[in-house]
Amino acid sequence: MTHPLRRTADRDFVFRKASYSTSHGQDCVEVGDLPGVSAVRDTRHRELGALLFPSGEWSGLVAAAKRVRS
């Protein structure tokens, strides 16, 4: 059985660069969202695909990272 997140193809996402990416295109990740799922991929290696996360888990990770930075 295919996991529900795997039914979503990378091409379905509209990716955006992470806000902390460098201006020279290095050390960048891109994030894309669809209802219920977020995808993260390496800007320099897009051909390798994306990691998919349930939206709640991704939101939790982002919130935790923000707490650590402040």
C-alpha positions as CSV (number, residue, x, y, z in Angstrom):
1,M,0.0,0.0,0.0
2,T,1.3,3.5,-0.9
3,H,1.5,6.0,1.9
4,P,-1.0,8.8,1.3
5,L,1.8,11.4,1.1
6,R,3.6,9.5,-1.7
7,R,0.5,9.9,-3.9
8,T,1.6,13.6,-4.3
9,A,4.2,14.2,-7.0
10,D,6.9,16.8,-6.6
11,R,5.6,18.5,-9.8
12,D,2.3,19.2,-8.0
13,F,4.0,21.7,-5.7
14,V,4.9,25.3,-6.3
15,F,8.2,25.6,-4.4
16,R,9.6,28.8,-2.9
17,K,13.1,29.4,-1.5
18,A,13.4,29.4,2.2
19,S,13.7,32.8,3.7
20,Y,17.3,32.2,5.0
21,S,18.7,31.0,1.7
22,T,21.8,32.8,0.6
23,S,21.6,35.2,-2.4
24,H,24.2,33.1,-4.3
25,G,22.0,30.1,-4.4
26,Q,24.1,28.0,-2.0
27,D,22.8,26.3,1.1
28,C,19.3,26.6,-0.1
29,V,16.2,24.6,0.5
30,E,12.8,25.1,-1.1
31,V,9.4,24.5,0.5
32,G,6.1,23.8,-1.2
33,D,2.7,23.3,0.3
34,L,-0.5,21.6,-0.7
35,P,-3.5,21.0,1.6
36,G,-2.3,18.6,4.3
37,V,1.3,18.2,3.1
38,S,4.5,20.1,2.8
39,A,7.5,19.2,0.7
40,V,11.1,20.2,1.2
41,R,13.9,19.9,-1.4
42,D,17.5,20.9,-2.0
43,T,17.7,23.7,-4.5
44,R,20.9,22.4,-5.9
45,H,19.7,18.9,-6.4
46,R,16.0,19.2,-7.3
47,E,16.3,16.0,-9.4
48,L,16.6,14.0,-6.2
49,G,13.0,14.8,-5.3
50,A,11.6,16.1,-2.1
51,L,10.9,15.0,1.5
52,L,7.2,15.1,2.3
53,F,5.8,15.9,5.7
54,P,2.2,16.1,7.0
55,S,1.5,19.8,7.3
56,G,1.1,19.6,11.1
57,E,4.5,18.0,11.5
58,W,6.2,20.6,9.3
59,S,4.5,23.5,11.2
60,G,5.7,22.0,14.4
61,L,9.3,21.8,13.1
62,V,9.2,25.4,11.9
63,A,7.8,26.6,15.3
64,A,10.4,24.7,17.2
65,A,13.2,26.2,15.1
66,K,11.9,29.7,15.6
67,R,11.8,29.1,19.4
68,V,15.4,27.9,19.4
69,R,16.5,31.0,17.4
70,S,14.9,33.5,19.8
